[in-house]
Amino acid sequence: MKVKKVKIGIKSLNEVLEGFAETAEAIERGEKVKKRRGIYFENLEAFRRALTEKRLERYCML
């Protein structure tokens, strides 16, 4: 079975929008941008609502 690493973190909406703006500006300048992957939540409560214990049991091998 192939294992994928997923980066999970907490970021505010402003942080996400700033990162998007920086990437868009780099693309407009013709620069190459590094592909970044991850799942980010606005706060810990949003994280807990999305990744419940039941979902973790279903999708993760503990």
VMD Tcl script that builds the backbone (N, CA, C; Angstrom):
set m [mol new atoms 186]
animate dup $m
set s [atomselect $m all]
$s set {name element resname resid chain x y z} {
  {N N MET 1 A 0.837 -1.172 0.000}
  {CA C MET 1 A 0.000 0.000 0.000}
  {C C MET 1 A 0.890 1.246 0.000}
  {N N LYS 2 A 0.554 2.219 -0.842}
  {CA C LYS 2 A 1.308 3.468 -0.922}
  {C C LYS 2 A 0.853 4.406 0.189}
  {N N VAL 3 A 1.814 4.984 0.890}
  {CA C VAL 3 A 1.515 5.900 1.984}
  {C C VAL 3 A 1.761 7.323 1.514}
  {N N LYS 4 A 0.789 8.207 1.763}
  {CA C LYS 4 A 0.929 9.612 1.411}
  {C C LYS 4 A 1.058 10.426 2.679}
  {N N LYS 5 A 1.943 11.408 2.631}
  {CA C LYS 5 A 2.082 12.332 3.747}
  {C C LYS 5 A 1.207 13.547 3.462}
  {N N VAL 6 A 0.457 13.960 4.459}
  {CA C VAL 6 A -0.395 15.128 4.329}
  {C C VAL 6 A -0.048 16.091 5.449}
  {N N LYS 7 A 0.236 17.327 5.076}
  {CA C LYS 7 A 0.533 18.354 6.070}
  {C C LYS 7 A -0.791 18.961 6.530}
  {N N ILE 8 A -1.001 18.970 7.824}
  {CA C ILE 8 A -2.217 19.528 8.410}
  {C C ILE 8 A -1.805 20.620 9.379}
  {N N GLY 9 A -2.474 21.764 9.293}
  {CA C GLY 9 A -2.105 22.860 10.172}
  {C C GLY 9 A -3.237 23.825 10.428}
  {N N ILE 10 A -2.919 24.840 11.212}
  {CA C ILE 10 A -3.859 25.899 11.554}
  {C C ILE 10 A -3.335 27.184 10.924}
  {N N LYS 11 A -4.171 27.870 10.138}
  {CA C LYS 11 A -3.817 29.152 9.540}
  {C C LYS 11 A -5.050 30.044 9.553}
  {N N SER 12 A -4.832 31.304 9.818}
  {CA C SER 12 A -5.946 32.250 9.765}
  {C C SER 12 A -6.285 32.535 8.305}
  {N N LEU 13 A -7.452 33.085 8.089}
  {CA C LEU 13 A -7.860 33.445 6.736}
  {C C LEU 13 A -6.886 34.454 6.140}
  {N N ASN 14 A -6.417 35.392 6.949}
  {CA C ASN 14 A -5.450 36.378 6.456}
  {C C ASN 14 A -4.154 35.720 5.995}
  {N N GLU 15 A -3.671 34.729 6.733}
  {CA C GLU 15 A -2.445 34.021 6.346}
  {C C GLU 15 A -2.633 33.303 5.011}
  {N N VAL 16 A -3.782 32.688 4.832}
  {CA C VAL 16 A -4.064 31.972 3.582}
  {C C VAL 16 A -4.113 32.955 2.418}
  {N N LEU 17 A -4.798 34.081 2.611}
  {CA C LEU 17 A -4.920 35.070 1.544}
  {C C LEU 17 A -3.576 35.722 1.219}
  {N N GLU 18 A -2.739 35.959 2.225}
  {CA C GLU 18 A -1.409 36.518 1.984}
  {C C GLU 18 A -0.554 35.558 1.164}
  {N N GLY 19 A -0.624 34.279 1.506}
  {CA C GLY 19 A 0.118 33.272 0.746}
  {C C GLY 19 A -0.354 33.192 -0.694}
  {N N PHE 20 A -1.663 33.282 -0.885}
  {CA C PHE 20 A -2.225 33.272 -2.232}
  {C C PHE 20 A -1.736 34.484 -3.019}
  {N N ALA 21 A -1.763 35.652 -2.402}
  {CA C ALA 21 A -1.331 36.882 -3.077}
  {C C ALA 21 A 0.152 36.804 -3.450}
  {N N GLU 22 A 0.982 36.296 -2.561}
  {CA C GLU 22 A 2.410 36.156 -2.855}
  {C C GLU 22 A 2.639 35.221 -4.032}
  {N N THR 23 A 1.905 34.134 -4.066}
  {CA C THR 23 A 2.039 33.173 -5.163}
  {C C THR 23 A 1.574 33.788 -6.477}
  {N N ALA 24 A 0.443 34.491 -6.450}
  {CA C ALA 24 A -0.077 35.128 -7.666}
  {C C ALA 24 A 0.899 36.172 -8.194}
  {N N GLU 25 A 1.499 36.948 -7.309}
  {CA C GLU 25 A 2.470 37.959 -7.730}
  {C C GLU 25 A 3.711 37.317 -8.349}
  {N N ALA 26 A 4.172 36.214 -7.770}
  {CA C ALA 26 A 5.334 35.507 -8.317}
  {C C ALA 26 A 5.024 34.973 -9.714}
  {N N ILE 27 A 3.833 34.452 -9.908}
  {CA C ILE 27 A 3.436 33.936 -11.223}
  {C C ILE 27 A 3.382 35.075 -12.233}
  {N N GLU 28 A 2.837 36.225 -11.823}
  {CA C GLU 28 A 2.776 37.380 -12.724}
  {C C GLU 28 A 4.168 37.848 -13.136}
  {N N ARG 29 A 5.147 37.715 -12.249}
  {CA C ARG 29 A 6.531 38.099 -12.564}
  {C C ARG 29 A 7.228 37.043 -13.420}
  {N N GLY 30 A 6.555 35.928 -13.664}
  {CA C GLY 30 A 7.130 34.869 -14.484}
  {C C GLY 30 A 8.010 33.905 -13.708}
  {N N GLU 31 A 7.959 33.961 -12.394}
  {CA C GLU 31 A 8.767 33.077 -11.557}
  {C C GLU 31 A 8.089 31.718 -11.420}
  {N N LYS 32 A 8.917 30.706 -11.231}
  {CA C LYS 32 A 8.383 29.386 -10.915}
  {C C LYS 32 A 8.013 29.376 -9.443}
  {N N VAL 33 A 6.921 28.728 -9.136}
  {CA C VAL 33 A 6.511 28.622 -7.737}
  {C C VAL 33 A 6.489 27.161 -7.333}
  {N N LYS 34 A 6.896 26.923 -6.128}
  {CA C LYS 34 A 6.935 25.565 -5.597}
  {C C LYS 34 A 5.520 25.124 -5.244}
  {N N LYS 35 A 5.195 23.924 -5.674}
  {CA C LYS 35 A 3.880 23.374 -5.373}
  {C C LYS 35 A 3.824 23.010 -3.895}
  {N N ARG 36 A 2.841 23.527 -3.201}
  {CA C ARG 36 A 2.677 23.225 -1.782}
  {C C ARG 36 A 1.324 22.562 -1.570}
  {N N ARG 37 A 1.332 21.547 -0.777}
  {CA C ARG 37 A 0.081 20.843 -0.481}
  {C C ARG 37 A -0.118 20.785 1.016}
  {N N GLY 38 A -1.347 20.897 1.402}
  {CA C GLY 38 A -1.668 20.799 2.809}
  {C C GLY 38 A -3.136 21.082 3.035}
  {N N ILE 39 A -3.563 20.749 4.203}
  {CA C ILE 39 A -4.933 21.023 4.634}
  {C C ILE 39 A -4.818 21.900 5.861}
  {N N TYR 40 A -5.450 23.056 5.788}
  {CA C TYR 40 A -5.353 24.001 6.893}
  {C C TYR 40 A -6.741 24.355 7.407}
  {N N PHE 41 A -6.808 24.534 8.694}
  {CA C PHE 41 A -8.042 24.905 9.366}
  {C C PHE 41 A -7.849 26.252 10.030}
  {N N GLU 42 A -8.949 26.988 10.181}
  {CA C GLU 42 A -8.855 28.330 10.753}
  {C C GLU 42 A -8.567 28.304 12.248}
  {N N ASN 43 A -9.009 27.249 12.904}
  {CA C ASN 43 A -8.748 27.136 14.341}
  {C C ASN 43 A -8.868 25.674 14.756}
  {N N LEU 44 A -8.536 25.402 15.997}
  {CA C LEU 44 A -8.546 24.024 16.490}
  {C C LEU 44 A -9.951 23.432 16.507}
  {N N GLU 45 A -10.946 24.246 16.787}
  {CA C GLU 45 A -12.330 23.749 16.809}
  {C C GLU 45 A -12.756 23.269 15.422}
  {N N ALA 46 A -12.398 23.996 14.382}
  {CA C ALA 46 A -12.719 23.575 13.014}
  {C C ALA 46 A -12.006 22.261 12.686}
  {N N PHE 47 A -10.771 22.132 13.135}
  {CA C PHE 47 A -10.012 20.896 12.948}
  {C C PHE 47 A -10.726 19.716 13.615}
  {N N ARG 48 A -11.155 19.920 14.843}
  {CA C ARG 48 A -11.826 18.841 15.584}
  {C C ARG 48 A -13.162 18.452 14.959}
  {N N ARG 49 A -13.884 19.428 14.414}
  {CA C ARG 49 A -15.163 19.117 13.757}
  {C C ARG 49 A -14.947 18.282 12.499}
  {N N ALA 50 A -13.876 18.562 11.776}
  {CA C ALA 50 A -13.614 17.856 10.520}
  {C C ALA 50 A -12.996 16.485 10.734}
  {N N LEU 51 A -12.068 16.382 11.670}
  {CA C LEU 51 A -11.350 15.122 11.883}
  {C C LEU 51 A -11.796 14.495 13.204}
  {N N THR 52 A -12.974 13.951 13.166}
  {CA C THR 52 A -13.513 13.308 14.364}
  {C C THR 52 A -12.812 11.970 14.606}
  {N N GLU 53 A -12.972 11.445 15.786}
  {CA C GLU 53 A -12.362 10.156 16.119}
  {C C GLU 53 A -12.861 9.064 15.176}
  {N N LYS 54 A -14.142 9.093 14.874}
  {CA C LYS 54 A -14.728 8.086 13.986}
  {C C LYS 54 A -14.105 8.159 12.586}
  {N N ARG 55 A -13.915 9.374 12.058}
  {CA C ARG 55 A -13.298 9.524 10.734}
  {C C ARG 55 A -11.846 9.076 10.755}
  {N N LEU 56 A -11.138 9.400 11.821}
  {CA C LEU 56 A -9.743 8.976 11.910}
  {C C LEU 56 A -9.642 7.452 11.947}
  {N N GLU 57 A -10.526 6.809 12.667}
  {CA C GLU 57 A -10.519 5.341 12.722}
  {C C GLU 57 A -10.779 4.750 11.332}
  {N N ARG 58 A -11.653 5.389 10.583}
  {CA C ARG 58 A -12.026 4.878 9.269}
  {C C ARG 58 A -10.906 5.033 8.247}
  {N N TYR 59 A -10.204 6.160 8.272}
  {CA C TYR 59 A -9.237 6.466 7.220}
  {C C TYR 59 A -7.772 6.283 7.618}
  {N N CYS 60 A -7.508 6.110 8.869}
  {CA C CYS 60 A -6.121 5.995 9.305}
  {C C CYS 60 A -5.875 4.645 9.956}
  {N N MET 61 A -4.692 4.158 9.728}
  {CA C MET 61 A -4.288 2.935 10.419}
  {C C MET 61 A -3.569 3.360 11.686}
  {N N LEU 62 A -4.198 3.158 12.804}
  {CA C LEU 62 A -3.601 3.578 14.089}
  {C C LEU 62 A -2.807 2.460 14.700}
}
mol reanalyze $m
mol bondsrecalc $m
mol representation Tube
mol addrep $m
